[in-house]
Amino acid sequence: MTAPASATTVLVIAKEPVPGRVKTRLTPDYTPAEAAQLAAAALRDTLETIRSAPARRRVLVLDGDTGPWLPPGIEVIPQCSGGLDERLAAAFGVCDGPALLIGMDTPQVTPDDLSPALAADAWDGSDAWFGPAEDGGFWALGLARPEPGLLRGVPMSTPATGALQRRRLTEAGLRVRDLPVLRDVDTAGDAAHVAAAAPHGHFAGVFARLPQAPVR
């Protein structure tokens, strides 16, 4: 069941889970087809979570085509071209009010993880919400007044990405509040950790059916 609406739009930025295009760091522990199965399950878990969280709109910003992993009640818009910073910036550009953007790499995310940024008073005394990732990136970014320029030019996919993005927010004078630290699924070790953290999700179900990756 879809949760009641609130003032904030929730955006999920994702790639269509096509073998060879997603979760490439899971190989060679998993084949490209197996990595795509895990990606599809992660995306399905993430979208089901935002369906059960309050939001004004629920939008999937997608590179590719939809598939059976897409639940009802999700608006789909295409990603723009360019680097990740440009694509994240453009996603915020479709919003005319508060917005919270998350990725598809944290299928363990729960409505409780998102709730501080989606509460009725989420924007009282704060201009931004920031969800740090264990690898130094970030899994969530919320802006009371979406401004694409806050993301453009931030180096992505580096151990310093999260710190640099958060600094961009504070240097712009924004009052930033933090969400919980979560672990992205990039490697086979990450996949095992996340499956254990959310054992009842689609991701954990697919993970359990695949051959166990060797311990490294």
N, C-alpha and C positions, 0 to 999 in steps of 0.2 A: 504494500500500500504506500502511495506517495504521501510524504509528510506535508503539513500545511506550508503555505508560502510565507516568506519573510522578505525583508527589504533587500537581501543580498543575492546576487547571481552567483551560482557555482559553475565554474568552467573546468572541464577536464581536457587536457591536451594530450593527444595520443596518435600513434601510428596504427594503421590497419595491421593486424598480426599476420604478416606474410612471411613464410620461411626465407631466411637470408636478409630480411630487412629489419627485423626486430630482435632484441636480446642477443645480439651477435657475440657478446662477451660470455654467454653461456656455453658456447662451443669452444673446444671440442668435447667438453664434458657431456653435452647434449647435442644431438643433431640439429640442424636448422629447423626441421619440422617439429621436433620436440620443444625447442626453444619458442617456436611460434605458438604451440599449444599452451605453454606456460604464460606467454604474453596475453593470449586470448582470455585465459582464466583470470589473470591479474586485472585486465580491463573490465571483465564482467563483474568481478568483486567490487572494483572501484565505483562502477556505475550504479550498482545496486546499493552501495553505501550512500551515494549522493541522493538516490531516490528516497531514502529513509531519513534524510536530513532536511530541515526546513530551508527553503530557498525561494527566491522570487522567480528565477529561471534556472533550469538545469541544462547546460549546454556542453556537448561534446565537440571539441575543435579538432577535426580529424584530418589526418594525412592518409587518404585512401578511401576505400568503400566500406560501408557498414556490413555486418554479418550477423550470425545467430547469437553472438555475444551481446548484442545491443538490446537492453530491456525497453519496454514502452515508457513513455513519459520523458524521453530525453530528446532535446532539440539538437540537430546536427548541423554544423557549419564547416566549410572547408578551411584548412590551414592555408596561410599565405606561403609564398616562397621565401627563401632566405635562410640565414642562420637561425639558431634556436632563440637568440635574443630578439630577433625581428619577429619570429613567430609568436613568442610569448607576448611581446608588445602589441601585436595585431589582435591577439585574443582579447586583451583588455580593451582594445579600441572598439569592440562591438558592444560595450556596456555603457549604459547611461546612468549608472548608480553604483553603489558598493558592489565589489566583486571579489570572489575568492577563487584562485586558480590552483589546481592540483594536477599532478601527473598520473601516469598509469603504472608507476614502478613501486607503489606502496599498497599492495592489495590487502595488507593487514589494517589499513586505516579504518576507523570506526566513526559512527556519528558522534560519539563522545569526544574523539580527537578533534573533530571539526566544530563542535558546539560552541567553544568560546568565541569564534569568529562569526558565528551565525546566530548568536543570541540577540534578543531584542535590544540589549544595551551594548552590543559589540563595538559600536563606533563612538560610544560616549568616552571621551578622553583618549581616543586612539585614532590614528590615521592609517595604520597599516598593521597587518598580522603576518608573522614570518614563521614558517615551519622548517627548522633546520634538519638536514639529513646527516646521518652518521659519517658519510664519506666526504663531508665538507661542502656539499651542495645544499639544495633546499627542495622540499617536497611540496610546499604550499606557500602562496603569497597572496595576501588580501590587501586591497586598497579601497579606502573610503571614497576616493575620487580617482578613478582609473586614469592614469597618465602614462601612455606608452613610452614616453621619453625616460621614465624611471628605469626601464629595462634595456633600452637600446645601448649597445656598446659594452655591456657587462660580459666579460669572458665566461663562457659556459663550459660545463663538463670538465672543470678543473677542481683540485682540492680546495682552492680558495674562492670558488664561485659564491658560496653562501655568504662568506664574510664580505666579499666585495659588493654583493647585492644588498646586504643589510646596511653596509656603509653608505651606499648610494641613497637609501631611504633616509637615513639619519642626517646625512649631509644636505638633503633637500628640506630639512626641518620637520620631517614627519615624526610623530610619536608612534613608536613601534612596540607591539606586544608580541610575545612568542607563543607558538603552539608547541606540542611535544616533539622531541627528537624522534624521528623514525628512520628505519633502515631501508634503503633502496634495494631492489633486486637487480644486481648487475652480474654477479658471479654465482656459481653453483653453491658456494658456501652461503651467500646471501639467501638463495632460494630455500635452502634447508632451514635457515634461521627464521625466515618469514613464514614458511609453512608451519613450523612449530608454534609460532606466535599466534597464528590464526588457523587452528587445525580443522575448523568446520567450513572453511571457505572453498570456493571453486579452485583456487590456486593450490591449496593443500591437497585437494582431491586429485588433481592432475599430477602434482609432484609425487604423490604416493604411488601412482600407477606407472611412473617412469622408472627405468633402471636407476639404481642409486649411483650417483657420481662418486668417483674415488675421493678419499680424503686427501687434501693437499696441504 
